[in-house]
């Protein structure tokens, strides 16, 4: 494994150092996806009913075990997207500049 030295004169926060390390190791997309799934759990309150999660091209695909929960959440799609993105924007470790995995634009419930 190659050794990287960060040449900076100012101090970095832990979050900034982790972001630099993740970029150097090309881990940003995987980590961002995990943060999106965590934001879904926090925003929806339906983590206990969530069977599968998949994120691609700005669309978050969620498979739920309960049709009743899916129906209730389908009425709140726009609010859920806003809440998820608000959580992600406040997350210091979420890389908003990652071109592969960015904020949620669409939510599909199955």
KENUTOR-526835 format. One record per atom (N, C-alpha, C): residue in three letters; residue number from 1; x, y, z. Coordinates in Angstrom, 1 decimal, m for minus. Each point is the difference from the previous one (the first is absolute). Layout:
N
ZAPA   resn   resi       c1       c2       c3
ZAPA    ALA    NUM        X        Y        Z
...
***
This chain:
110
ZAPA   resn   resi       c1       c2       c3
ZAPA    UNK      1      0.9     m1.2      0.0
ZAPA    UNK      1     m0.9      1.2      0.0
ZAPA    UNK      1      0.9      1.2      0.0
ZAPA    UNK      2     m0.3      1.0     m0.8
ZAPA    UNK      2      0.8      1.2     m0.2
ZAPA    UNK      2     m0.2      0.9      1.3
ZAPA    UNK      3      1.0      0.6      0.3
ZAPA    UNK      3      0.0      1.0      1.2
ZAPA    UNK      3     m0.3      1.4     m0.6
ZAPA    UNK      4     m1.0      0.6      0.6
ZAPA    UNK      4     m0.4      1.3     m0.4
ZAPA    UNK      4      0.4      1.0      1.1
ZAPA    UNK      5      0.5      1.1     m0.4
ZAPA    UNK      5      0.3      1.1      1.0
ZAPA    UNK      5     m0.8      1.2     m0.5
ZAPA    UNK      6     m0.7      0.5      1.0
ZAPA    UNK      6     m0.8      1.2     m0.3
ZAPA    UNK      6      0.8      1.2      0.4
ZAPA    UNK      7      0.4      0.8     m1.0
ZAPA    UNK      7      0.8      1.2      0.3
ZAPA    UNK      7     m0.9      1.2      0.2
ZAPA    UNK      8     m0.3      0.3      1.2
ZAPA    UNK      8     m0.8      1.2      0.3
ZAPA    UNK      8      0.6      0.7      1.2
ZAPA    UNK      9     m0.2      1.3      0.0
ZAPA    UNK      9      0.6      0.8      1.1
ZAPA    UNK      9     m1.1      0.3      1.1
ZAPA    UNK     10     m1.2      0.0     m0.4
ZAPA    UNK     10     m1.1      0.2      1.0
ZAPA    UNK     10     m0.5     m1.3      0.6
ZAPA    UNK     11     m0.6      0.1      1.2
ZAPA    UNK     11     m0.5     m1.2      0.6
ZAPA    UNK     11     m1.3     m0.4     m0.7
ZAPA    UNK     12     m0.2     m1.4      0.0
ZAPA    UNK     12     m1.2     m0.5     m0.5
ZAPA    UNK     12     m0.9     m0.7      1.1
ZAPA    UNK     13     m1.3      0.1     m0.2
ZAPA    UNK     13     m0.9     m0.7      0.9
ZAPA    UNK     13      0.1     m1.5     m0.4
ZAPA    UNK     14     m0.5     m0.8      0.9
ZAPA    UNK     14      0.0     m1.5     m0.3
ZAPA    UNK     14     m0.9     m0.3     m1.2
ZAPA    UNK     15     m1.1      0.7     m0.1
ZAPA    UNK     15     m0.9     m0.2     m1.2
ZAPA    UNK     15      0.8      0.4     m1.3
ZAPA    UNK     16      0.7      1.1      0.0
ZAPA    UNK     16      0.8      0.3     m1.2
ZAPA    UNK     16      1.0     m1.0     m0.3
ZAPA    UNK     17      0.7     m0.5      1.0
ZAPA    UNK     17      1.1     m0.9     m0.2
ZAPA    UNK     17     m0.6     m1.4     m0.5
ZAPA    UNK     18     m1.1     m0.4      0.5
ZAPA    UNK     18     m0.7     m1.2     m0.5
ZAPA    UNK     18     m0.4      0.2     m1.4
ZAPA    UNK     19     m0.5      1.1     m0.4
ZAPA    UNK     19     m0.4      0.3     m1.4
ZAPA    UNK     19      1.2     m0.1     m0.9
ZAPA    UNK     20      1.1      0.6      0.4
ZAPA    UNK     20      1.2     m0.1     m0.9
ZAPA    UNK     20      0.5     m1.4     m0.1
ZAPA    UNK     21     m0.1     m0.8      1.1
ZAPA    UNK     21      0.5     m1.4     m0.1
ZAPA    UNK     21     m1.0     m0.8     m0.9
ZAPA    UNK     22     m1.3      0.3      0.1
ZAPA    UNK     22     m0.9     m0.8     m0.8
ZAPA    UNK     22      0.1      0.3     m1.5
ZAPA    UNK     23      0.3      1.3     m0.3
ZAPA    UNK     23      0.3      0.3     m1.4
ZAPA    UNK     23      1.2     m0.7     m0.5
ZAPA    UNK     24      1.0      0.0      0.8
ZAPA    UNK     24      1.3     m0.7     m0.4
ZAPA    UNK     24     m0.2     m1.5     m0.2
ZAPA    UNK     25     m0.9     m0.6      0.7
ZAPA    UNK     25     m0.3     m1.4     m0.1
ZAPA    UNK     25     m1.2     m0.4     m0.9
ZAPA    UNK     26     m0.6      1.1     m0.6
ZAPA    UNK     26     m1.2     m0.2     m0.8
ZAPA    UNK     26     m1.1     m0.7      0.7
ZAPA    UNK     27     m0.3      0.4      1.2
ZAPA    UNK     27     m1.1     m0.6      0.8
ZAPA    UNK     27     m1.2      0.9      0.1
ZAPA    UNK     28      0.0      1.1     m0.6
ZAPA    UNK     28     m1.1      1.0      0.1
ZAPA    UNK     28     m1.3     m0.5     m0.3
ZAPA    UNK     29     m0.2     m0.6     m1.2
ZAPA    UNK     29     m1.3     m0.5     m0.4
ZAPA    UNK     29     m0.6     m1.0      0.9
ZAPA    UNK     30      0.8     m0.9      0.4
ZAPA    UNK     30     m0.5     m1.1      1.0
ZAPA    UNK     30     m0.4      0.7      1.3
ZAPA    UNK     31      0.8      0.8      0.5
ZAPA    UNK     31     m0.3      0.7      1.3
ZAPA    UNK     31     m1.2      0.9     m0.2
ZAPA    UNK     32     m0.1      0.8     m1.0
ZAPA    UNK     32     m1.2      0.8     m0.3
ZAPA    UNK     32     m1.3     m0.8      0.0
ZAPA    UNK     33      0.1     m1.1     m0.7
ZAPA    UNK     33     m1.2     m0.9     m0.1
ZAPA    UNK     33     m0.5     m0.5      1.4
ZAPA    UNK     34      1.0     m0.3      0.8
ZAPA    UNK     34     m0.3     m0.5      1.4
ZAPA    UNK     34     m0.7      1.2      0.8
ZAPA    UNK     35      0.5      1.2     m0.2
ZAPA    UNK     35     m0.5      1.2      0.7
ZAPA    UNK     35     m1.4      0.2     m0.5
ZAPA    UNK     36     m0.3     m0.2     m1.3
ZAPA    UNK     36     m1.4      0.2     m0.5
ZAPA    UNK     36     m0.9     m1.0      0.6
ZAPA    UNK     37      0.4     m1.3      0.1
ZAPA    UNK     37     m0.8     m1.0      0.7
ZAPA    UNK     37     m0.3      0.4      1.4
ZAPA    UNK     38      1.0      0.5      0.7
ZAPA    UNK     38     m0.2      0.4      1.4
ZAPA    UNK     38     m1.0      1.2      0.1
ZAPA    UNK     39      0.1      0.9     m0.9
ZAPA    UNK     39     m0.9      1.1     m0.1
ZAPA    UNK     39     m1.4     m0.4     m0.2
ZAPA    UNK     40     m0.2     m1.1     m0.9
ZAPA    UNK     40     m1.3     m0.5     m0.2
ZAPA    UNK     40     m0.6     m0.6      1.3
ZAPA    UNK     41      0.8     m0.7      0.7
ZAPA    UNK     41     m0.5     m0.6      1.3
ZAPA    UNK     41     m0.4      1.1      0.9
ZAPA    UNK     42      0.8      1.1      0.1
ZAPA    UNK     42     m0.4      1.1      0.9
ZAPA    UNK     42     m1.2      0.8     m0.4
ZAPA    UNK     43     m0.1      0.2     m1.3
ZAPA    UNK     43     m1.1      0.9     m0.5
ZAPA    UNK     43     m1.3     m0.8     m0.1
ZAPA    UNK     44      0.0     m1.3     m0.3
ZAPA    UNK     44     m1.2     m0.7     m0.3
ZAPA    UNK     44     m0.6     m0.6      1.3
ZAPA    UNK     45      0.9     m0.5      0.9
ZAPA    UNK     45     m0.4     m0.7      1.2
ZAPA    UNK     45     m0.4     m1.4     m0.4
ZAPA    UNK     46      0.3     m0.5     m1.2
ZAPA    UNK     46     m0.5     m1.3     m0.5
ZAPA    UNK     46      1.1     m0.9     m0.2
ZAPA    UNK     47      1.1      0.1      0.8
ZAPA    UNK     47      1.1     m0.9     m0.2
ZAPA    UNK     47     m0.4     m1.4      0.4
ZAPA    UNK     48     m0.9     m0.2      0.9
ZAPA    UNK     48     m0.5     m1.4      0.3
ZAPA    UNK     48     m0.8     m0.7     m1.1
ZAPA    UNK     49     m0.5      0.8     m0.9
ZAPA    UNK     49     m0.8     m0.5     m1.1
ZAPA    UNK     49      0.8      0.0     m1.3
ZAPA    UNK     50      1.2      0.5      0.0
ZAPA    UNK     50      0.8      0.1     m1.2
ZAPA    UNK     50      0.8     m1.3     m0.3
ZAPA    UNK     51     m0.3     m0.6     m1.1
ZAPA    UNK     51      0.6     m1.3     m0.4
ZAPA    UNK     51      1.3      0.3     m0.8
ZAPA    UNK     52     m0.1      0.8     m1.0
ZAPA    UNK     52      1.1      0.3     m0.9
ZAPA    UNK     52      0.1      1.5     m0.3
ZAPA    UNK     53      1.2      0.4     m0.2
ZAPA    UNK     53      0.3      1.4     m0.3
ZAPA    UNK     53      1.0      0.0     m1.2
ZAPA    UNK     54     m0.3      0.9     m1.0
ZAPA    UNK     54      0.9      0.1     m1.1
ZAPA    UNK     54      0.0      1.4     m0.5
ZAPA    UNK     55      1.2      0.6     m0.3
ZAPA    UNK     55      0.1      1.4     m0.4
ZAPA    UNK     55      0.8      0.0     m1.3
ZAPA    UNK     56     m0.6      0.7     m1.0
ZAPA    UNK     56      0.7      0.1     m1.3
ZAPA    UNK     56     m0.5      1.2     m0.8
ZAPA    UNK     57      0.9      0.8     m0.5
ZAPA    UNK     57     m0.3      1.2     m0.8
ZAPA    UNK     57     m1.1      0.9      0.7
ZAPA    UNK     58      0.2      0.3      1.3
ZAPA    UNK     58     m0.9      0.9      0.7
ZAPA    UNK     58     m1.3     m0.6      0.4
ZAPA    UNK     59     m0.2     m1.3     m0.3
ZAPA    UNK     59     m1.3     m0.6      0.4
ZAPA    UNK     59      0.3     m1.0      1.1
ZAPA    UNK     60     m0.8      0.1      1.1
ZAPA    UNK     60      0.1     m0.9      1.1
ZAPA    UNK     60     m1.2     m1.0     m0.1
ZAPA    UNK     61      0.4     m1.2     m0.2
ZAPA    UNK     61     m1.0     m1.1     m0.1
ZAPA    UNK     61     m0.1     m0.7      1.4
ZAPA    UNK     62     m1.2     m0.1      0.5
ZAPA    UNK     62     m0.3     m0.6      1.3
ZAPA    UNK     62     m1.0     m1.1     m0.2
ZAPA    UNK     63      0.3     m1.2      0.5
ZAPA    UNK     63     m1.0     m1.1      0.0
ZAPA    UNK     63     m0.5     m0.2      1.5
ZAPA    UNK     64     m1.3      0.1      0.2
ZAPA    UNK     64     m0.5     m0.1      1.3
ZAPA    UNK     64     m0.8     m1.3      0.2
ZAPA    UNK     65      0.0     m0.5      1.3
ZAPA    UNK     65     m0.8     m1.2      0.2
ZAPA    UNK     65     m1.4      0.2      0.3
ZAPA    UNK     66     m0.5      1.2      0.2
ZAPA    UNK     66     m1.4      0.3      0.3
ZAPA    UNK     66     m0.6      0.9     m1.1
ZAPA    UNK     67     m1.1     m0.4     m0.5
ZAPA    UNK     67     m0.7      0.8     m1.0
ZAPA    UNK     67     m0.6      1.2      0.6
ZAPA    UNK     68     m0.4     m0.1      1.3
ZAPA    UNK     68     m0.6      1.1      0.7
ZAPA    UNK     68      1.0      1.1      0.2
ZAPA    UNK     69      1.2     m0.4      0.4
ZAPA    UNK     69      1.1      1.0      0.3
ZAPA    UNK     69      0.3      0.6     m1.4
ZAPA    UNK     70      0.2     m0.8     m1.0
ZAPA    UNK     70      0.3      0.5     m1.4
ZAPA    UNK     70     m1.0      1.1     m0.4
ZAPA    UNK     71     m1.3     m0.3      0.2
ZAPA    UNK     71     m1.1      0.9     m0.4
ZAPA    UNK     71      0.1      1.3      0.8
ZAPA    UNK     72      0.2     m0.1      1.3
ZAPA    UNK     72      0.2      1.2      0.8
ZAPA    UNK     72      1.2      0.9     m0.5
ZAPA    UNK     73      1.1     m0.7     m0.2
ZAPA    UNK     73      1.2      0.7     m0.4
ZAPA    UNK     73     m0.1      0.6     m1.4
ZAPA    UNK     74     m0.8     m0.6     m0.9
ZAPA    UNK     74     m0.1      0.4     m1.3
ZAPA    UNK     74     m0.6      1.4     m0.1
ZAPA    UNK     75     m0.9      0.3      1.0
ZAPA    UNK     75     m0.6      1.3      0.0
ZAPA    UNK     75      0.9      1.1      0.5
ZAPA    UNK     76      1.2     m0.4      0.6
ZAPA    UNK     76      0.9      0.9      0.6
ZAPA    UNK     76      1.3      0.1     m0.8
ZAPA    UNK     77      0.1     m0.5     m1.2
ZAPA    UNK     77      1.2     m0.1     m0.8
ZAPA    UNK     77      0.8      1.3     m0.1
ZAPA    UNK     78     m0.7      1.1     m0.4
ZAPA    UNK     78      0.8      1.2     m0.1
ZAPA    UNK     78      0.5      0.5      1.3
ZAPA    UNK     79     m0.7     m0.1      1.1
ZAPA    UNK     79      0.4      0.4      1.3
ZAPA    UNK     79      1.2     m0.9      0.5
ZAPA    UNK     80     m0.1     m1.3     m0.3
ZAPA    UNK     80      1.1     m0.9      0.3
ZAPA    UNK     80      1.3      0.3     m0.7
ZAPA    UNK     81     m0.1      0.3     m1.3
ZAPA    UNK     81      1.2      0.4     m0.8
ZAPA    UNK     81      0.6      1.2      0.6
ZAPA    UNK     82     m0.8      1.0      0.3
ZAPA    UNK     82      0.5      1.2      0.7
ZAPA    UNK     82      0.7     m0.3      1.3
ZAPA    UNK     83     m0.6     m0.8      0.8
ZAPA    UNK     83      0.5     m0.3      1.3
ZAPA    UNK     83      1.3     m0.8     m0.1
ZAPA    UNK     84      0.1     m1.0     m0.9
ZAPA    UNK     84      1.2     m0.7     m0.2
ZAPA    UNK     84      1.1      0.9     m0.5
ZAPA    UNK     85     m0.3      0.9     m0.9
ZAPA    UNK     85      1.1      0.9     m0.5
ZAPA    UNK     85      0.4      1.0      1.1
ZAPA    UNK     86     m0.9      0.4      0.8
ZAPA    UNK     86      0.4      0.9      1.1
ZAPA    UNK     86      0.9     m0.7      1.0
ZAPA    UNK     87     m0.3     m1.3      0.3
ZAPA    UNK     87      0.9     m0.8      0.8
ZAPA    UNK     87      1.4     m0.1     m0.6
ZAPA    UNK     88      0.0     m0.3     m1.3
ZAPA    UNK     88      1.3     m0.1     m0.7
ZAPA    UNK     88      0.8      1.3     m0.1
ZAPA    UNK     89     m0.7      1.1     m0.2
ZAPA    UNK     89      0.7      1.3     m0.1
ZAPA    UNK     89      0.6      0.3      1.4
ZAPA    UNK     90     m0.6     m0.4      1.1
ZAPA    UNK     90      0.6      0.3      1.3
ZAPA    UNK     90      1.0     m1.0      0.4
ZAPA    UNK     91      0.2     m1.1     m0.7
ZAPA    UNK     91      1.0     m1.0      0.3
ZAPA    UNK     91      1.3      0.4     m0.5
ZAPA    UNK     92      1.0      0.2      0.9
ZAPA    UNK     92      1.3      0.5     m0.4
ZAPA    UNK     92      0.8     m1.1     m0.8
ZAPA    UNK     93     m0.3     m1.2      0.2
ZAPA    UNK     93      0.7     m1.1     m0.8
ZAPA    UNK     93     m0.6     m0.3     m1.3
ZAPA    UNK     94     m1.2      0.5     m0.3
ZAPA    UNK     94     m0.6     m0.2     m1.4
ZAPA    UNK     94      0.7      0.9     m1.0
ZAPA    UNK     95      0.5     m0.6     m1.0
ZAPA    UNK     95      0.8      0.7     m1.1
ZAPA    UNK     95     m1.0      0.5     m1.0
ZAPA    UNK     96     m0.4      1.3      0.1
ZAPA    UNK     96     m1.0      0.6     m0.9
ZAPA    UNK     96      0.6      0.2     m1.4
ZAPA    UNK     97      1.3     m0.1     m0.2
ZAPA    UNK     97      0.7      0.3     m1.3
ZAPA    UNK     97      0.2     m1.3     m0.7
ZAPA    UNK     98     m0.4     m1.2      0.5
ZAPA    UNK     98      0.2     m1.2     m0.7
ZAPA    UNK     98     m0.9     m0.1     m1.1
ZAPA    UNK     99      0.5     m0.2     m1.2
ZAPA    UNK     99     m0.8      0.0     m1.2
ZAPA    UNK     99     m0.8     m1.3     m0.2
ZAPA    UNK    100      0.5     m1.1      0.7
ZAPA    UNK    100     m0.7     m1.3     m0.2
ZAPA    UNK    100     m1.2     m0.2      0.9
ZAPA    UNK    101      0.1      0.5      1.3
ZAPA    UNK    101     m1.0     m0.1      0.9
ZAPA    UNK    101     m0.2      1.3      0.7
ZAPA    UNK    102     m1.1      0.7     m0.3
ZAPA    UNK    102     m0.3      1.3      0.6
ZAPA    UNK    102     m1.4      0.0      0.7
ZAPA    UNK    103     m0.6      1.1      0.1
ZAPA    UNK    103     m1.3      0.1      0.7
ZAPA    UNK    103     m1.1     m0.8     m0.7
ZAPA    UNK    104     m1.1     m0.3      0.7
ZAPA    UNK    104     m1.1     m0.8     m0.6
ZAPA    UNK    104     m0.9      0.9     m0.8
ZAPA    UNK    105     m0.3     m0.4     m1.2
ZAPA    UNK    105     m0.9      0.8     m0.8
ZAPA    UNK    105     m1.4     m0.6     m0.2
ZAPA    UNK    106      0.0     m1.4      0.2
ZAPA    UNK    106     m1.2     m0.7     m0.2
ZAPA    UNK    106     m0.1     m1.2      1.0
ZAPA    UNK    107     m1.2     m0.3      0.4
ZAPA    UNK    107     m0.2     m1.1      0.9
ZAPA    UNK    107     m1.0     m1.0     m0.6
ZAPA    UNK    108      0.4     m1.3     m0.1
ZAPA    UNK    108     m0.9     m1.0     m0.5
ZAPA    UNK    108     m0.2     m1.1      1.1
ZAPA    UNK    109     m1.3     m0.2      0.4
ZAPA    UNK    109     m0.4     m0.9      1.0
ZAPA    UNK    109     m0.6     m1.2     m0.7
ZAPA    UNK    110      0.4     m1.2      0.5
ZAPA    UNK    110     m0.5     m1.3     m0.5
ZAPA    UNK    110     m0.5     m0.8      1.1
***
